[in-house]
Amino acid sequence: MERLRVASLFAGCGGTDVGVRGDFAFCGRKYAALPTRLVYANDFEPSACDMFDRNFRIKIDRTDIRQVDVSNVPQYDFLTAGFPCQSFSVVAQNPPRLGIKDSDKGTLFEEVCRFLKAHKPMGFLCENVKGILSANHGTAFPIIMRSLRDCGYYVMHMLLNARFYGVPQRRERVFIVGFRDAALLDAYRQPMPVTHNATLGEVIALENTVPDKYYFSERAVAGMRAAKPEMNKGRIQNLDEPCNTVGAHLCKMSLNGTDPVLCINGRYRRFMPSEVARIQSFPDNYELVGSERAQYKALGNAIPPVLAWHVMKSVCDAFTLKSSTYHKTS
């Protein structure tokens, strides 16, 4: 098949785009180049955009997506969009979980619809947190799906856990796939789980290479040990298992929270940004730039590239299968 021209909305630091592009290695496995070509990307977060620009040939459009003139966007065949998840996340507290009632971020999926109506690409891929399924007492997701169908697409969704696709992390996410041609949706197959499951122990740094600043103080450890067990203080990770979900707020984590932490040889510490990148399945040649706080935020918000690769490979396979069927019957 010919290479699909791809536009990426809410691109962040480019986790989706690393996967959609392919041609990278992770945990000793090669993820082949996919028949795609990134022609446009947009995001509004400066630090994430800086990281994107360091790792991709095209420069990201930093215009607020609500202000983008779609007539100036290059033509594309396929759209990807990981629209903001904070309003749908079940851990949302400040601001609270407002779903589509969040006028700031909860309705940004409408910008995806604006792009779809303007350019009418052959298909699209959207991603969001599992909580989108139950937001607003279960009423938000049907509205989103109906809005996407009204743009002229046949759509389906799937809930995937990154741990079953070679990512060393338990991370459940909803993917929405849509095509203008119903035959393409019929040809699309949800990616099958892989037989190899990566573990946290494969991607963390050796103890003697970790600076002291990443270790918690004796006072913090004593406070955790003194807390009641039911308070669930400090989720210590098993190196032989995938990690719990890493989030954008790891920069301000503590042993008094529920974020994943490490305990190796009796010493407690948080993850380094480079480890978060590997937990998210970014390849080692992906460059991190900016402050550590910015790196944690950008990486925590990203879609794991390996998971994105599996989903996009299935998209490309659908196009190939549909094209092959067309030629056989014509």
N, C-alpha and C positions, 0 to 999 in steps of 0.2 A: 504494500500500500504506500501511497505518497505520504510524506511527512505532514502531520497535522500542525497547523499554526495554532498556537495556544496563547490565550490571554489569561493572566492570573490576577484575580482581585483579592484584596486583603492578604497579600502575599507574605507579609511579615518578613522574616529573615530567609524565607525561601525553602522551607522544609518540603512543601508540596512540590515545588519546582525541581528540587534535586531528584525526587522520586519520579516525576513526570518525564524528566530528561533521561534518567537512567545512566548507565555507563559509570558505575562506581562500585566500590568494594566495601563490605562491612562484615566484621567478624569472620574474615576468611572466605566470604562468599561473594561472588561477582553478580552484580545486577546489570543485565545487558542494556545497552542503549535502546531506547524506544523510538519509534518513528514520529518524533515530535520536534517542534521548533518554537521556542518561546519568543513571541513577538511583542508582548506588552505585559507590564506588571504594575500594580498600584498598591500603595499603602501610605499611611499617614504618620506612623510612628518613626521619628527620626533615627533612633538608634537601631531599630530593626532594618530600616532602609539602608543605613550605612553598612550593615552586615550583608544585606542582599547585594549591594553594589560591589562589595569586595569579592563576591563569589560568583557573579554572573556577568556575562558579556554585555547585556543590555542594562541601561540605567533605569531604575524604578521611577515611576511617576509618583511624586510625593504630594500631589494635589488631593485635598479632601475629596473622597469619592463622590460626595453629593454635589461637588462643584465641577466634576469632570464633564467636558463637552464630548459626548460619545462620538460625534462626527469626526473628531480629530484622532480617535483611537484607530490604530492599524486594523485592517481586516483580519479576522481570525476564524478558525474552523471549530475550535473547542474552547470552552470557558471553564476555569476552575475558580472556586471561591470558598475560602474558609471563613465565612462571615463571623463577626465577634460572638463569642460564646458566653460572656459574663452574665448576660441577662437570663440565660437558660440553665446555667450550671446549678446543680443541687447543693453546691457548697457556697453559693452566692449569699453573702450576708451584708456587705457594705460596698456597693448598694445592694439592696435585697433582690431576691429573684423575681424580677418583674415580667420576664418573657417579652411578648410583643407589646406589653403596656409600657415598656421602657422606650420612651420617644427618642432617646439618644442613640442607643445601640440595638435595641430589640427590633427595630424595623429596618435595619440596614439590609436585610435580605431583599427589600424592595429595590435596592440599587442593582442587585443581581438581575432582577426582572427587567429593569430599565436597560441594562446592557443586552440581555437576551432579545428583547423586542427590537432594539435598534439594529443589531448586527445579524440576528437570526443564525447563529452558528449551528453546526450539525448536532452538537451535543454539549453537555456540561457535567461538571462534577462539583458538588457542594459537600462540605463537612462541618459537623458541629458536635457538641457534647451529647452524651446520652440523655441528659436532663431535658433536651429539647422535646423529647417524646412525651413528657409529662407536664411541661410548663403550662401555666394558666389552666390547671386542672385538665390537661389533655386537649385543650382546644387550640393551642397555638400551632402545633405541627400540622394538623389537617388544613389550616388556613395557608400555611407556607406551601404545602404540597399543591393545594388548589391554585395558588398564585402562579406556581411554576408551570402547571398544566395549562393555565390560561395564556401563558406566553407562547403556546403552540408546541408543547413537548409531551411525550409519553415518559412517565417517570416511575421510578421505584426507589426504595430505600433499603438499607441493610445496616445492622449493628455489628461492628467488627471489633474484636479485641486484639490489639497489636501483638500481644504475647504469642498468639498462634500463627504469626507470620514472620517470625525470625527477629522480632524486636524484644530486647531484654526488659520489658516493661508491661505491667498490667494497665492497659489504657483502652477503655471502651469509647468508641466514637461512632456517630451516625453518619453514613455516607448516602447522599442522594445522587442518583445517576439519571440523566434525562437525554432523550434523543428526539429529533424532529421526525425521524422515520421509525414507525412502529416495528419494522423488521429488525432494526438495530437493537431495540430493547429486547426483542425475542432472542436475538443472537447473543446478548450479554449474559455472561455467567459470573456469578459471585466468585471471587477468588477462593480457591480451596486452601485450608490451613496447610502449613508446611510440616514436614516430619522433624525438622530440627528446631528446637526452642532455645534461644539464646538466654543466658543467665547473667545476673548482675556481676558475678565474679569474673566474667570474661571481659568486662569493660571498665572496671575501676582500676585506679592507679595503685602501684605497689606502695606499701606503707612508707618506705624510706624516701619516697619522692613527693610526699604530701607536706606542704608548709604547715607550720604550727598554727597559723591563723585559722585553719579550717577545723581545728579541734575545739570541743566545748570545754569550758573551764570546769575545775573541780566543783565549784559552787553550783553550776548549772546541773552537773551530773548528780550531785547530792540532792538537789531539789527534786529531780526526776525520781530518784530512788525513794524519796520520802513521800511521794504522792500516792494516793490510793490507787490500786490496780485498775479499778473501774473508770478512772479518769483517762485511761488510754494514753498516757504520756509517752511520747517518743516511740514512733513505730520503727523498731529495729529490723533491718532487712536481712533476709537469708541470702547469702551469696550464691547458693545453689539454685535459687529461684529467680524469676523476673522481678524487677523492682516495682514497688507501688507507683502510682502515677506521679510524675514530677510536674509541678505547676509553676506558674509565672512568679509566684511569691516566695520562691526558695531563697531569694536574697535576704529576706528578713525572718527566716525560719528560726525556731528555737526548740529545745527539748521539751517545752511546755505545749507544743502543738501536736499535730497529727501528721506532719510531713515525714517522708521517709528519711531515716538517718542510718549511719553505719556504726557498728561497734566491732572493731577488729583488735584482737589481743587486749580486750578490756578498755580500749580507748574509743570514745564517742566522737564522731565528727560529722560535718555536713559534706555534701558533694562539692567538688570543684566544678566550675563551668564546663571544663573539657569533659568531665565525666557525665554531666547532664547531657551534653551533646551526644555522647556515645549511647547513653541510656535511651535517647530519642532516635538513635540509629543514624545520626549524621556520620558520613565517612570522615576519616582522620585528616583528609586534605581540605576539609571545610574550615575556613579561617574565621576565628572569633575576633571581633573588634569592639572597641568601646569599653565602658566601665563594666565591672563584674555585675553590678545591679542590672544594667541594661542587657547583658548577656543572659543572665538567669531569666529575665522577663521574656526576651525574644525566643529563647529556646523552649521555655515552658509553654508558650503559646503556639508553638509550631506543630505541624502534622509530621509524624515520624516518616522520614523519606522512604524507608523500606516498605512501610504499609502503603504509602501513596504509590509506590512503584507497582505493587501487586494489584491495586485497584485500577491503575491506569493501563497496566498490561492487559487486563481483562477488557478494558475499553478498546484498545488497539486490536485485540483478538476479535472482538465483535465486528469491527470495521472490516477486518480481513475476511472473516467468515461470510459476512454479508456480501462483500465484493465477489468472493468465490462462488457463492450460490447464484448471484446475478449472472455471472459469466456462463455458468453451467446451464442456466434455463433460457438464456437469450439466444 
